Every structure is written in C-alpha cells, then in structure tokens.
Amino acid sequence: MKFKRAPGGTAKRPRTRAQFNLRGRLALVAGALGLCSVVLVGRAVDLQLIDNAFYQQKADSRFLRELPIATSRGMITDRNGEPLAISTPVASLWANPQELVKHPERIAELAAAIGVQEEALARSVTQRADKEFMYLPGQRRIHPAAAQKVLALGVPGVFSQREFRRFYPQGEALAHVLGFTNIDDRGQEGIELAFDDWLRGNPGAQKVIRDRRGRIVENVDLVRPAEPGKDLTLSIDRRIQFLAHRELRNALTRSGASAGSIVVLDVATGEVLAMANLPGYNPHVVSGGDRDARRNRAVTDLIEPGSTMKPLTVAAALEAGVVTPATRIDTSPGWIPNGRYRTSDFRNYGVLDVTGIITKSSNVGVSKLVHKLPDRQYYEFLRRFGYGASTHSGFPGEASGLFPEPEGWSGTTKQAMSYGYGLSATPLQIAVAYAALGNGGRAIAPTFVKGQHNEPRQVLDPAIAQQIVSMMQTVTEPGGTATRAAILGYHVAGKTGTARKASGGGYARRYVAFFAGLVPAENPRFSMVVVIDDPDTSGGGSTYGGGWVAAPVFKSVMEGALRLMDVPPDDIETWLAAQAGEKLGMGNRASGLDEARTRTQAGPPASHAGDEPAMRAGALARFPTPDSPFPAPARGAR
C-alpha cells in the first residue's frame, strides 16, 4: 500500500472509491414502476369490471336519463264511425331551473314570450333552483308552433316535449256524455272516466344521454315501446244527438226553463242513441266554476216522474187481474180524498174505461185502480221496472232513485205514487221503463257501447205490454193530452207529465214538464223521454205543461230520428189522407193531420161518448191552482 504525503509532512492513507451499480438501480426503478402499474391496473379492473356499479350510477345520474314516450289516447267514435273525441299532438315547454338560474338576464325575455309576470317566473325558478325540471307556467299542451317561437329565443335551459291533447269535434252537444280529460290526459267525467283504462294506453320509455345543458346527444336504449290507447265505439248517433241538443235548446228558450234533459234509447237493444242536457259547458275549457253545468242530469238528477207513472200503475192493475181494459171507473165528482188532502182531475170526466184514464190522464181514475192492489204487490211491480235501483248503464255517478219500502209508506203514499209523487227517478230510468213496455215487457239494461247487448229480463206479460202501448197511443190522438207529439205517418204512444217541484218540506209553484213516448207504436223502435225543468209559469194556463212544452220536442227529434234511421211508417193511411187534404186546400199540414186522424181512427172509446169535443192539447195539460201543499200538487197533473 502506498502512502501519499500530506501537506505538513504527514502521510495519509488513500480512500477507496465506491463502485456504481447501474444495472441494479435500473432494476429497482423498473420494479417499482411495474408494481405501481400492477396496482393501477388492478384498481382499474376493480372499478371498471368488479365494483363499477357505484361509479356507473354516479356517471349516469349526471348524463343518462330515462324519458317517457308520450302515447295517444284512444279515439271515441259514434255508432257510424264519426269521431267524437280524438287526441292531437301538442307541445309542452319545460325548463331546467339549475341552468336557467345561471342566466337571470334572460328571464325577463322568457316571461314576455310566455305571457307571465317576470317576478312570478323568477320566483318559480328560484324556488326550484335545486331541481332539474319544471313546466313553464301556462305552457302545458300548447300548439307546437307557439312552442317553437319560444324555443327560437334560445334561452338556456328551456326545452319542449311532445304530449297529446283531447279534442271534441261535437263540443257542447256531447260534453255531458263524453266528459273530459285533465292536464295529464286522464279521464275525469263521463265516458272518458268510465273507460279510462281502455282509452289511456301505456306510455313508453327510452334512455338518453344529455349534455350539461340538457340537450339530448344520444339515444341509448328503448326501455319499453309506447302502447297507444284502444278506440271505443259508442252507441250514440251523432246526428240524433245534434237534433236532441238543438231542439232542447230551442225548447228552453221558448219556455224560459232553467234546465232540461233528453234520452233516446233503442228499444230492442237498450243502446243509448242520444243523451242531451242543458245548461252545457265547453269540454275544451273546463273550470271549477261550472260544476253544476257539467252534471249529466239525465243520469244524476232525481225527479218525481208525475203522470208518466200512470201507464205503469194501469199495467200493475191489469197484471193483478183486478181490472180489464173494458173496466169502467167512475171519476165523479172529479176528485177523491187522500188522507186530509184531495186528489183532483183537470175536470170531472165522469165514467172512464181504463184506456180513458190514460187518455185523459185522470188522477182520480188511477188512484182508484191502485187502491185495488196490495202495497207489497204494487211495490214489487215497480221494482221490476227498475225504479229504486240503478239501471247498470255503467255511467259514472248514476243515481239509483228513491223508492221507499212499503213499511215506510204513510196513508197517502200509495195513492200519490200512482200518479208519480212520493218516489224519484232519473230520466234514464223512465226511458228504460217505457222501453220495456215497447219491447214486449222485456227490460234491458241500457248501454253506451255499440254492440254490447245486455240480457233482457221479462218484467211484464207481452200481451199486457201491448195493451198499455195501445192505450198510450190515444194520448197523442185527438182528445188526448199530447196531440203536439203526433208525427205524420206514424202512430205515437206516449204520456205527458207535469209535476210540482218539492221545496222546503212541501211543494213550490214550480214545475217539471215531461213527455215519455214510443214510436212507431205498432212495433216500437225508439223510447224517448223529454224533461223540461222549471218552465216559466208567468204565461199561465197550459204554457208550462208537459203536453205544451215537452211533447213538441219529442215530435221534432223523433221526426228526424225516424228519417235518419230509415224506419218505415206504420200509419200510411193518415199520411195519404193528410196529403189529400193539403191538395184540397184544407189548410196547413198540421190541420190536415188532425182531420185525417179524426177520419181514420175508429172513434173514441164508448165511455167517452158523452164527453165534450176534444180540447186543445195545451189546455188539457193545464194545472189548476192547488189548494193544499200535498198531494194537491197532483191536481190536474199531466
């Protein structure tokens, strides 16, 4: 070993230099990097493949959305395929408050475009600043062109989505039958509510990716396809419905009445061909203030049926065998006691046969008939015709009527019921009962769906039903109370009614005028009921009776319905005689009809031989002033 001399003369041993291992260091670095890579790859595998649900959910919550696919509601058509309710595509404007709140300077522009106050819109956006969705006020289900104008402003966070809106081509004329839908296209009343599940369909859904501004950048997947609602064909005939609505409006205008209803049934099938009510409403603009106008009075309103009950009372007496059509009843002196009250006729009709009781609408005669019947037997008979029970039409909110059990009757109840007081029914129930008379004694539950034929129930012997229809035919012929319901070329069977309205535990001097009828009488095709509620009585006399205000409505509607449905006439002789009378200058068509009927009919019943000449139908429908609150309302009831 060599020593080196250090400064100062001392010797120093030289230091050994460490040898640099490059390969070792490179291996160490490579190993560390490799280990890190393995850890990173393992973590990536764990995040991407093994435990990826959490982060996938986080990513999807920011960009992936499941959007509904709007579907159209099923179309409603009348029996001939004419559209009554259809769904039209519209647009609804919505906004992302989180995006819109970042641009407060655009809120004023947007508020002006949609027609709302700037402060109100700003407040709505601020209150929902933590949300991602809100409908713009008043911009649900608007015209696509109007929505496009707003979108053209380019306001950040404002978008449009497709929806459907219900449109009713017939407007007010069918509003009470069809009902309407709400803002979410759900049925709220009428047929729209009753068949909501059938009509509504099932909305679809799709997954999309949206950018941070809410715009759809990619359609990812179809979750489920949209299923449109199924169409529904009603039994309603649009043409007859229009006639009924028009004539009812004209009748209310002429009579000054406050409300009215019409029901037209197909006798053989129970199908509802028309159902009109007034006052009405616009189904396209429904507000909370028109609840009373939205009521379908033909199925929800209960009324005392008045003299429309008399044919059924006579039928009960014939079925029980206590009278025959030829039985003579002495109605003198024109009134009969009913407890501490009296039941009166329009005048003293003397001796009438059973047909004459219906022809003259004798309260005294029908009261004497009902006294021959046991209470329970009379009650069960009327129950068979549907009084006191729902007609099972399926219409939402249908009333069952009020018909007390015999155990709850007082001493005057049965006699008052015989001419239509002390029980309540809907116009639809009355129409169903008369349809049973015209259908050979078979009652059929009414239906609003074409082709849905319910099973008939035999409620009366066919021979008796035919006898009652023949008796009611005299009501519309000279000497009856409803000659204003006569239709040239057809035999009409019907019955008038004029009932006082209950008020405060008694009866007010306000009335409900009826006409219920069947046509053609020899083979009835239609059953129709007309109800005129609260006609103006200031004219006095007959101006508010059923034969005066309701019977002409029946004639006008049925003339059109018979023609539209190609129903052949059953009274050719009268039609020919009327035409001959016109050619001979005998006056207008109406006078020709009256004279023709006088010549062609066999003549009045024998019991009428001593009667004075037939009075005008209006005069026969007249009410004398009652002397007592009950059952005096029935005095002279028609």
MILUMVEX-131817 format. One record per residue: residue in one letter; x, y, z of N, C-alpha, C, O in turn. Coordinates in steps of 0.1 Angstrom, whole numbers, plus 5000, padded with zeros to 4 digits. Atoms other than C-alpha are relative to their C-alpha. Example, Ala and Ser with C-alpha at 12.3 -4.5 7.8 and 13.67 -1.06 7.14 Angstrom:
BEGIN
a500949885000512349555078500950125000501950125007s499149895000513749895071499250115008499750225009
***
This chain:
BEGIN
m500949885000500050005000500950125000501950135008k499349885001501350334991499450115007498150135007f500549884993501050645012500450124993501450134987k499749875006500850995000500350105011499750105022r499649904991502451285017499050115000498650164990a501049904999500051525030500750135003501850135008p499449874997500651895034500450005015499649965024g499550004986502651955066500949895003501449875015g499150104998504851655061499549875006500349785008t500650134995502451385074499649914988499349964977a500450105010501551075054498549975002498049955014k501550044999497850985046499749894991500249884980r500450125008496350665035498950034990497950094994p501049975011494350695002498649935003498649815007r501450054998490350645004499649924988499849954976t500450095011488850354984498750064994497850095001r501249945008486250484957498949884999499249774994a501150105002482750304958499749984985499850074977q500350035014481850124926498550024996497749975004f501449965004478550254908499449884993500049834983n500750125006475949964900498850054992497750064998l501149955008473850094872498949904997497749944997r501050105003472049774864499149985012497949965011g500850024988470949734900498950115002497850095005r500949894998469450074901498950004989497750034992l501050015011467650034868499049895003497849915001a500950114997466149704880499150055012497950015012l500949954989464949874912499050104995497850094999v501049905005463250164894499049924991497849954992a500950075008461749924869499049925008497849905005g500950084991460449704897498950095006497850055007a501049914994458850004914499050044991497850044994l501049965009457250124883499149894996497949914994g500850125003456049774875499049985010497849945008l500950024989454549744909498850105000497750075002c501049905001452750074905499049974989497849994990s500950035012451449974871499049885004497849895000v500850114996450149644886498950055009497750025008v501049954990448449834914498950094992497750074995l501049925008446850084889499149924991497949944990v500850095009445749814865499049935009497849915005g500950074991444249624894498950095005497750055005r501049914995442449924907499050044988497850054990a500949975011441150004872499149884997497949904994v500850125002439949644868498950005011497749965008d501050004989438249674902498950104997497750074999l501049895003436550004892499149974988497950004988q500750015012435649914857499249874998498249864992l500650135002434749544860499349945012498249895012i500550074988434349424896499150095008498050045011d500849924991433049714916499650134993500050244998n500349885008431749954889498650065002498450174996a501449954999428150004900499950145006499150225001f500049874993428750294923500350124991499650224989y499649895009430650504898499250014987499050124982q500949995012428450404869498850075004498250154995q501249934996425550524889500250155001499450234997k499649864999427350854896500050064986499650184984a499949955014428050894859498750024993498350114987d501450005006424550804848499250115006498450174999s500849904994423051044873500350144994499450234995r499649875005424851334856499650014985499350124980f500249995015424251244819498949914995498349944984l500950095005421950944815498650025006498550045018r501449974995418151004817499149904993499249864982e501150095006415050784812498950104998498350155007l501149915004412450994793498849924996498949824990p501250065004408850904789499750024985500150134980i500549995013407450844754498550025000497849935003a501449984999404051004751499349924990499849884979t500850095009401250794736498650074999498250135008s501349945002397950904722498949925006499049795007r501250064994394650834739499149944988499150004978g500850065010392250604720498950094995498450185003m501049915006389750774697498649945004498449825005i501450034998386050774706499250044988499250154983t500949975012383550744677498649975003498349905013d501450034999379850734673499749874993500649804988r500350135005378050424661500349994985500449884980n499750005014378750524625501450034996501850054985g498649975003382450584629500450145000501650174997e499749855000382250964632500850035013500449995024p499249974988384951094656499350095010498750205006l500649924989383651224689501150065009500950165016a498949964992386951254708501349954994501549834992i498850045006390451254693501250065007501050175014s498849954994393951314706500950074989501250014979t499149925009396151584689501350025006501450065018p498649974994399951614693500250145003499950234994v499749864996400951924711501450005007502049905008a498749984994404052064728499850065014498950135017s499949944986404852144765501450055002502449985000l498749934997407652384774500449975014499649995024w499450024987409852294803501450065001502050104991a498749944998412952434819500849925010500349865019n499150064990416052314838500350125009501250215005p499749884991416052564868501550025003501950135004q498549994996419752484876500750074989501750154991e499449945011420652604841499450154998500250244996l500649875002418152894839500450105010500550225007v499749904989419053044872501450064998501750175004k498749945003422553104859500050114990501050184987h500249895010421153344833498850085003497950094996p501149914996418953584852499650114990498550154990e500349895010419253834824499049964989498450044982r500950055010417153614801498649975005497749944997i501350044994414253554825498950104995497850074992a501049905004412553884815499649984986498449994983e500350035014412753794778499149874999498149874992l500850125000411353444785498650035006497649985000a501349974995408553584807499150084990497950054990a500849935010407453824780499549904989498449924984a500350105011407453534754498849915004498049884996i501150094996405153314775498850075007497950005011g501149924995402953594788499849995015498649995020v500250004985403653584826500950125005501750174998q499249904994405053834850501449965003501749845007e498650034998408753854853500349965014501149865016e499750044986408753844891499549865003500149795010a500650134997406453544892500949894994501149795001l499250115006408653344868501449995007501849885009a498850014992411853444886499949935013500849865018r500250074987410353334919499949854998500449785006s500150145002409353004905501349934997501649825002v498750055004412752944890500949995013501649895015t499150004989414553044922499649895011500449835017q500550104990412352814944500449864996500449775004r499750135005413252524922501549994995501849914987a498650005005416952604918500849875002501849854996d499350134997417952264932499449894991499849774992k500650105009415752084906500550014986501350104983e499650015014416351984871498950014990499150014978f501150005009412852004857498950085006498650075018m501249934997409852234858499350044988499950084978y500749955012407052314834499950155001499750215012l500249865000406852674824498650035002497749974996p501449974997403652834837499250034987499650114979g500949985011400752814812500549944987499949984977q499450055012402852624787499849854998500649794991r500350145002401452274790499049984988498050054987r500950045011399852124759499650124991498450144990i500349895009400152424736500349964986500949864983h499750035015400352444698501550004998502250085003p498650025003403652324685500750134994501850164997a499449875006404152654665500350105011501350175010a499849904989403752864697501249955008502050045012a498950044993406252644714501350034993502450064999q498849975008408752684686500450145000501650175000k499749864999408553054688500850035013501850115013v499249984988409753044724501349935000502349995004l498750065001412452794717501050074991502250074993a499149935009413753014689500750115007501750165001l499349904993414753264715501449965005502350045008g498750054995417553034726500350025014501550035018v499849984986417053084763500649875006500049765004p499450124994419452844781499149935010498449995018g500850084991417752564799498549994997497849935005v501450015003414352584781499949904988500649914978f500250115009413152284762498549974997497750035004s501450045004410052124746499949855000500849784997q500250145001408551784749498649974994497750064995r501350035007405751614729499049945009499349855017e501150064993402451544745498750004991498850034979f501350005008398751494734498950075008498950075020r501149934994395651694740498749954993498749924981r501350055005392051584737499250114993499250224997f500949915008389751744711498749944998498649824994y501350055001386051714710499250074988498850184990p500549935011384651794675498550045002498150144996q501449964998380951804687499850105011498750155013g500149904990381752044715499049985011498949875017e501050004989378952124740499049894998498449845008a501150105003376451884723500249875007499249805011l499750134994378151574737500950015012501449915017a499149994989380051714766499649925012500549865019h500450074988377951554793500149854999500349785009v499850145003378251214777501549965000501949875007l498650045001381951214769500850045012501749975015g499249954990383251414798501250074995501150134984f498849935004386751544796501249945007501149865016t498750054994390451474805500750125007500450245004n499249904993392751664828501350044993501549994982i498749955006396151824822500949884997501849894988d499150115002397751484824499349894991499749784990d500750095010395251334798499449885007499249785001r500750104993393451134824498550035000498150155002g501449975001389651094821499450045014499849995024q500549954988387751294847498549985002498049975013e501450024999384051254839499549934988500249914978g500650065012381651074816500749874995501349805003i499450115006382850814792501550005001502149895002e498649994999386350944794500549945014501649885015l499750054987386350844831499649855001500449775006a500550134999384350524828500949904993501149794997f499250095008386650374801501550065000502250044990d498749944999389850554812501149894997502149924989d499050105002391950234814500049954986501149924981w500150055014390750124779500650104991501350074981l499649895009391450464763501450055002502050094993r498849934997394550574780501349944994502150024989g498850065005397150324768501250015010501050055021n498950004991400650294783501250074994501650044983p498949925005403450554778501249914999501449825008g498750075001406850424766501150075008500850165015a498949944993410250504780501349974992501449864986q498750015007413750554765501150065008500950165015k498849944993417250614779500850084990501050044979v499249905009419150914765501150055008501150055021i498949934993422351094773499950154996499750194985r500149865002422151464778501350075004502050025013d498849924996424851724779499750095012498650085017r500249924988425251974807498950104998498450155008r501149905002422752204791498649934997497750004994g501350075001420051934789499749954987498649904985r500350055014420251864752500349854999501349805004i499850155002419951504741501049994989500950044978v498950025010423151394724500049864995500749834985e500050145005422451024721498849925006498549945018n501150104996419550774723500749875003501249804995v499350124995420950494744499249874998499749774992d500850135000418150234746498550035001498150135008l501449994999414450184742499649915012499749785011v500450084988413250074777498749924997498749804999r501350075004409649994765499350084990499350214991p500749925010407650094735498750065005498150005014a501349954996404650314738498949924994498949884982e501250075005401250144735498950105000498450145010p501149905001398550374722498749945006498549825006g501250044994395150364738499149934989499349964977k500950075010392350154722498850084997498350165006d501149925004389550304703498749955006498649835010l501350044994385950294716498950054991498850174987t501249965008382750294695498850005009498449905015l501249984992379750434713498749974992498749964980s501350025006376050364707499450134995498450134988i500649875003375450734703500050024985501049984978d500149965014374350854669500250155000499350235005r499749865000375951194663498950094994498750204999r501149925006373051314641498850015009498350125010i501149994991370351224666500450095012499650165017q499549924988372451374694499950154996499550235005f500149865004372651704674498650055000498350165005l501449975000368951704669499550035014498850125017a500549994986368251644706500550135006499850205013h499449884994370651914717499450134994499150225002r500649885006369252174692498650025005498350135008e501449994996365652104700499850035015498950105019l500149974986366252104737500450155003499750215011r499649864998367952444735498950094995498550195002n501149925005365052584714498849995010498250105013a501150024990362552444740500350095012499350155017l499749924988364352614769499950154997499450225006t500149855004364452944750498550035000498150145004r501549975002360652924742499350005014498550095017s500850014987359552814777500750075012500050095022g499449934989362053014798500549915011500749955022a499650104990363052694816501550025003502350074996s498649984995366352674836500849884995502149904995a499250115004367452324825499149904993497949914993g500850115007366352014805500949894997502149904997s499350125004367351664795499249924990497949934989i500650095010366651424766500749875000502049875001v499450135001367251054765499349924988498149924988v500650085011366750844733500749865001501949855000l499550135000367050464735499549924989498549944983d500450105009366950184710499249895008499849835017v500950094992364049974723500549865000500549795011a499650145001365349634711501349975006501549855011t498750034995368949664723500450075013501350045019g499749924988368949924751501150104998501650165007e498949915003371650124733499550155001498450184997v500349864998371650494742500450074987501650084983l499749945013371350674708500250155002501050214994a499749854997371351034723499750025014498849965021m500249964986371551194757500550155001501750175001a499649865000371451574758499550075013498550035019n500349924987371451814788500450144998501350184991l499749864999371352184793499750055014498750005020p498949935007372852404805501249914998501449815004g498850085003376052284790501350075003501350175010y498749944998379752364790500949964989500749874981n499050025010382752374767501049905005501849935014p499050104995384852054772501450034998502349975004h498649965002387952224759500550105010501750115012v499649904990387952494786499149975012498050025014v500750044988386852344819500650075012501850075014s499649934988386952554850499349955012498349875011g500650044988386052494886498750065003497950015011g501349934998383152734884498849954993497749994995d501250055008380952534860499749865004499349784996r500350134995380452224882498549964997498249854993d501450035002376652254880499749974985498949894982a500250025015376752284842500649874995500149824985r499450125005378951974839499249885004499549775000r500850114995376351754856499249944989498450014982n500950075010374751494834498749975006498549865013r501350004993371251554846499249874997498449835005a500850125004369851254827500349885008499549795008v499650124992371651004850500250045014500349955022t499749974987372351204881498850075008498850065020d501149924994369251424888498849915003498349844994l501250084996366351264907498850104999498850215005i501249925002362851394898498849915003498849795000e501350074998359351294908499449994986499150094979p500450025014358051144875498650044996498350034984g501349955003354551274877499149904993499249784996s501050095007351951134853500649904991499949814986t499450115008354450924834499949875008500249765002m500150124993353850674862498649934997498549815000k501450055002350150624852500049884991499349784995p500150125008350750374824500549875008500049765006l499550114992352750154849499049965010498949845013t501150044990350050174875498949934994498449834999v501150085007347450064850500549864996499849774997a499450135003349849784839500049915012499749795011a500050084988350149664875498649955003498449845007a501450044998346349664878499649894990498849804994l500450105010345949464846500749875003500149765002e499350124997348649214856499349935012499349815013a500650064988346949164890498649954997498149875006g501350055003343649094873498950075006497750025006v501049934993341749354893499150084990498150134994v500749925010340649534861500349934986501349864985t499750035014340449474823500050134993499550234998p500049885008340849724795498650064999498450184997a501449955001337049754794499450045013498350095013t500649964987336549814831499750155001500550234997r500349864999334750134838500150055014499749995024i499749944987335750364866499350145000499550224991d500749874998333650654879500950095007501350075018t499149904995335850954884499350125006499950225011s500749894994333051184896500250015015500449905022p500349865006332951444910501350074995501350194995g498749945005336551494897501050025011502150085008w499050004989338351454930499749885009498649825009i500150114991339051184956500850045012501950105011p499349974988340151214992501449925001501549814995n498850064998343751135001500550045014501350145015g499749954986344051155039499350135002498150144999r500749874998343351515048500250094988499950214989y499949925012344151625013499049944990498249854993r500850055010342451564980500849994987501750084985t499450015013343551444946498950034989497849984990s501049955009341851624917500449984986501649974983d499850005014341451594880499950144994499550235001f500249875006341551884855498550045000498250165002r501549974999337751854854499449865003500149765003n500750124998335151594861499849924987499049964979y500150085012335551324835498949905000498649834990g501150094998332651114848500549864999501549825006v499750145001332850744839501049984988500850024977l499050035010336050634821500349855000500249795010d499550134999337250304810501550015002502050125004v498650004996340850204817500950084990501850154993t499349925010342050344784499850155002500750235000g500349864998340350674791500750065011501050185011i499249954989342250704824501350054995501850164999i498749965006345450724804499850114990500650214990t500349895010343950934776499850135006500450235002k500349884994342651194799500950035012500850145018s499049984989345451154825499250025013499550125019s500849984988342951104853500749965013501049845014n499450034987344451124887499049925009499449835016v501050074992341151014903499949854995499949765003g500150145005340950704880501149925004500949805008v498950094996344450584886500149985015500649885019s500050024986344050644923499149895004499449815013k500950114997341050414924500649864995500349765002l499450125004343050154905501049955010501049835013v498950044991345950154928499549955014500149875021h500650054988343650104958499649865000499349795010k500450145002342749764944501349915002501149795002l498850085000346449654947500650005014500650105021p499350004987348249534979501350084999501950094988d498849915000351149764989501249934994501949984985r498850075004353849504985499949964985501049964978q500150045014352549384951500350124991501050104981y499849885008352549734937501550045001502150084991y498649974999356049794951500849914992501749964985e499250105008357449474936499950024985500850004978f500249985014355949554903500950124995501550104985l499149895005357649894900501549975001502250024993r498650034998360849754913500549914987501649934983r499650085012360849504883500350094989501150064980f499849915011360749804860501350095003501650184995g498749934997363949944877499950125009500950195011y500149884991362550214900500649975013500449865019g499350024987364650254931501349924999501949895009a498750075003367750084915500750064989500150124980s499249955011370550174892499649924987499249814988t500250075013370050094855501149924996501049844986h498850075003373549954855500550034986501149954978s499449955013374550164825501550015000502150024990g498549984998378050204839500450144999501650175000f499649865001377950574836500450055014499650035024p499549954987379950744865498950095006498450185000g500949914992377750904892498549974998497750055002e501450025002374550744881499249985013499749915022a500950004988371750784907499149884999498749844989s500950125000369650484918498550045002497749955000g501449964997366450684926499649975014500449915022l500550024987364450694957498649945000497749994994f501350085001361650434962499949935013500449825015p500050064986360850364999499249875000498349844992e500650134997359850015011498550035005498350135011p501449984995356049975018499950025015499050095019e500149984986356749955055500250155004499850195015g499849864997357750325053499050094994499150214995w501049925007354650435034499050065011498749995021s501049954991352150665051498649974993498649904983g501450025006348350665044499850064987498950014979t500249945013348750885014501049964989500950004978t498850025009351950744998499649934988499949974977k500350085012350550474975499150074990499450074978q500849935009347850694961500850114992500650134980a499249905007350350974954501049934990501349994980m499150075010352750724938499349964987500049964977s500750045012350150614914500050104988500050074977y499849905010350450944896501350085001501450194997g498649955002354151004902500650085011501650155009y499449924988354751164937500349905010499849795011g499650084989356451014967501249904996501649835004l498850085004359250844946500850094990500250184984s499249935009362050974925500849914990501149804994a499350085010363750854893500850104991500650224991t499249925010366250974867499349994987498549904984p500550015014365251054831500449874993499649814986l499650135006367250744821499149895005498849804997q500850114995365250524844498650004994498049894991i501349995007361950654829500149944986499249874981a499950055014363250584794500149854999499649794990v499950145000364250234803498749935003498449824997a501350064997360850164818499150004988498449904985y500949995012359050284787500549914989499749854981a499450095010361450084765499649865003499349784994a500550134997360449774784498549984996498249874991l501450015005356749844776500049984985499249904980g500050015015357649884739500749874995500649844983n499350115004359849574739499349875005500049775008g500750124996357149324748500249965014500149845018g499950034986357649354785501449965004501649915016r498650044997361449284784500850135003500950224994a499249894996363649524803501549974997501949865000i498650015003367249574791500850115006500450235005a499249904995369949754809500650084989501150034979p499549915011371050054788501549994999502249965009t498550005002374550074773500450114991499650164983f499549895008376650344758501049944990501650024982v499050065009378850094738499249934989498449844992k500750065011377749984704500449855000501549815002g499850155001377249604702500049935014500149815014q500150064987377149554740498649985004498050065010h501450034998373849384742499849935013500349815015n500250074987372749304778498849914999497949934990e501150105000370449014786498750075004498750135014p501349944996366749114787499449925012499749815014r500850064989364549044817498550024997498150134994q501549995002360848964813499450065012499349995023v500649944989359149204836498550024999497850055009l501449995002355649204821499549914989500349894979d500550085010353448984801499950084987499450194987p500049935012353849074764498650064996498550164990a501449965003350049094759499650135007499050225002i500449884992349649344787500950124996500450234995a499149905004352649544775499450064987499450194985q500649955012350949574741498850085002498550184996q501249924997347749684756500350145006499650235002i499649874995349449964775500550094989500250214989v499549925011351250084744498850054991498850174987s501249965008347850084725499350115008498850215002m500749904992346350284754500750144999500150244998m499249885001349250534753499950074986500150194985q500149945013348650584716498950104999499050204992t501249905000345350764724500450135005499750235003v499549884994347351024743500450114989500250234991t499549915011348751174710499050024989499250094979e501149995010345451144691499050105004499050135016p501049904996342651394691499249955012498749845013g500650034987341151404726501049975010500749965022g499050034991344451314742500750135005500450245000t499449884994346751544762501350034993502050134997a498749985007349751534737499950004985500749934979t500150005014348551594702501150074993501450054982r498849935005351551824698501249904998502249944992a499050105002353651504699499849914988500649824984a500350095011351951344669500950024988501350134985i499149995011354151264639499349944988498749834988l500750045012352651244604500649874995501849864992g499650135005352850884591500349905010500649785007y499650094990353550724624499050015012498550115015h500750004988351550614654500950025012502049955013v499149964988353050764686499249965013498150005015a500550034987352450614720500850085011502050075011g499249934990353350834750499150055011498050015012k500749954988352451004782500650135004501850155005t499649874995352651364794500249995015499749905021g499949994985353551464829500450155004501250214997t499649874995353751794848500049995015498949995022a499950024985354951754884500650135007501550195002r499549894992355352024910501349965007501549855011k498750024994358852064925499950015015499450105021a500050004986359451974961500950115005501950144999s499349894995360652264982499750025015498550045018g500249964986361152315020498949915007498149965015g501050094993359052005031498750014993497849934998g501350005007356252095007500250014985501249954980y499949995015355752184970499950144996498950215000a500049865005356552514953499250014988498849914982r500849985013354652664924501050004989501050104981r499050015011357452554901499849854995499449765003y500450135007357152254877501149944992502150004988v499250085009358951984858499049944990498149874993a500850055011357351904824500649894993501849894990f499550125006357651564809499349964987498150004985f500650085010356951364778500849884998502049894995a499350135003357850994775499249934990498049924991g500850075011356950804744500849904992502049884994l499550105008357450524720499650024986498450074983v500349985014357550534682500849904991502049884994p501450015003356350364660499249915010499849825015a500750074990353650244683499749854997499749775006e500350135003352949924664501249905001501049795004n498850084998356549804666501150105004501950144996p499249894995358450054688501549984997502149875000r498650005002361950134677500850095010501950065014f499349904992362750434699499250025013497950035012s500649954988362050514735500650145004501950155003m499449874998362450884743499350075012498150065014v500549924989362051104774500550144999501750164997v499749855000361951484774499750055014498650035019v500249934987362351674807500350144999501550184995i499849865000361952044809499850055014498750055020d500049974986362852174843499850155002500450244997d500449874995361252484858499750104989500350214987p500449905010359552644828499350125006498850115017d500649884995358252994831498549985001497949944991t501450024997354752994846499350144999498050145001s500749875000354053364841499050014989498050094990g501050005011352153294809498749945004497649964998g501250064995349653094830499549894990500149854981g500650105008347352834816500849884997501349825007s499350125003349052554797501450024996502049924991t498749975005352252724789501249935006502349935001y499050074993354252514813499749855001500549785008g500350144999352652174809500849914991501349964981g499250095008354251864795499549994986500349984977g500550015013351851844766500350134991500350124979w499849885007352752204757501550024997501950064986v498649975001356552234763500949884996501949904990a499250115002357851884762499649914988500549864981a500450085011355751704736500550044986500949964978p499549965013356751924707501549964998501949944986v498650045002360451844714500149854996500949824987f500050145004359651474712499749994985500449924978k500350005014358051534678501150044991501449974981s498949955008360951734664501149904999501749884988v498850095000363651494675499649874993500449824985m500450135006361751174665499850014985500049914978e500149995014360851304631501349994993501449924983g498650015006364551344623500549865002501149804993a499450134997365551014640499349894991500049814986l500650105008362950814621500550014986500649914979r499549985014364150964588501449954999501849884990l498550045001367850914596500249855001501149804995m499950144998367350554607499249924991499149794992d500850075010365050464578499049915006498849805002v501050084994362250344600498750024991498250144990p501249995009359150274577498850055008498750015020p501249954993355950454587499049885002498949794995d501050104997353150254603498650064999497650005004d501349935001350350504596499950064986499750184985i500149955014350250534558498750074997498750174990e501349945003346550604557499950145004499450234997t500149864995346850914578500950094991500550204988w499149925008349751034557499450034987499450154982l500749985013347850984525498950105001498650184993a501249914998344751154539500550145002499850234997a499549864997346851454551500450064987500250184984q499649955013348351484516498850044992498950144985a501249975007344951474501499450125005498950214997g500649884994343751734525500750134996500150234993e499249895005346551964515499750044986499550164982k500349985014345751924479498750074998498450144989l501449955001342152014485499950145007498950205008g500049874994343252334503499450005014498850105018m500550014987342352224537500850075011500650065023g499149934990345052434554501349945000501849874992n498650044999348452364566500149855004499049785005r499850154998349952024572499549955013498949845014a500550054987349052014609498549985000498149895006s501450025000345452074603499649884992498649814995g500350125008345451804576500249885008499549785007l499850124992346951564601498949985010498449875012d501150024991344251634627498849954994498149864999e501250055006341451594603500149864995499249784995a499850135005342951284588499949905011499349795010r500150094989343251124622498649995005498249885009t501450014996339751214630499249914991498349834996r500750095009338551034599500449865000499649774999t499650135001340750734601500049925013499949795012q500050084988340650634637498649955002497650014997a501350064998337750414649499150085008497950065008g500849914992336550684672500349985014501149895018p499750004986336750754709499449885007498449825002p500650114992336050484735498650035003498250145004a501449984997332450424743499750095012498750165012s500249924988332850574777500250154998499850225007h499749865003333850904761498850064992498950184988a501049955009330650934741499350135005498950224997g500649884995329251204764500950115002500550225007d499049894998332451404766499850114990499350094979e500049885009332651754752501149984989501949894991p499050015011334651794719501450015006501650085016a498650014994338451734724500550155001500450234992m499449874998340152034739501450004994502049894991r498749995005343452154727501049935010500749935022a499150084991346451954740500650095011500850055022g499449914990347852264758499050025011499450025023a500949984989344652324777499849885008499649895020l500150124992344551964788501249985008501149915018a498850014992348051994801500050105011501050115018r500149884991346952284823499949955014499349855018f500150034985347252294861499150105006499350225005p500749904992344652454883500850045012501749965016t499349964988345852634914499749915011498549895014p500250104989346352384942499550075012499850195015d500549944987344552444975500849965012500750025022s499250054988346952244997501349954995501549924984p498650035004350652164998500249854995501149834987f499750135004350351784994498849915003498249935014p499550025013349151584975499450094989499350054978a500649915010347451884959500850034988500350074978p499249985012350451924936499549924988499849964976a500450095011348851644915498750044994498349984985r501349965006345651834908500250034985500950134982g499949975014345251824871501449964994501650004983a498650035005348851674867499949934987499049844985r500050065014349551584831501449934998501649884987
***
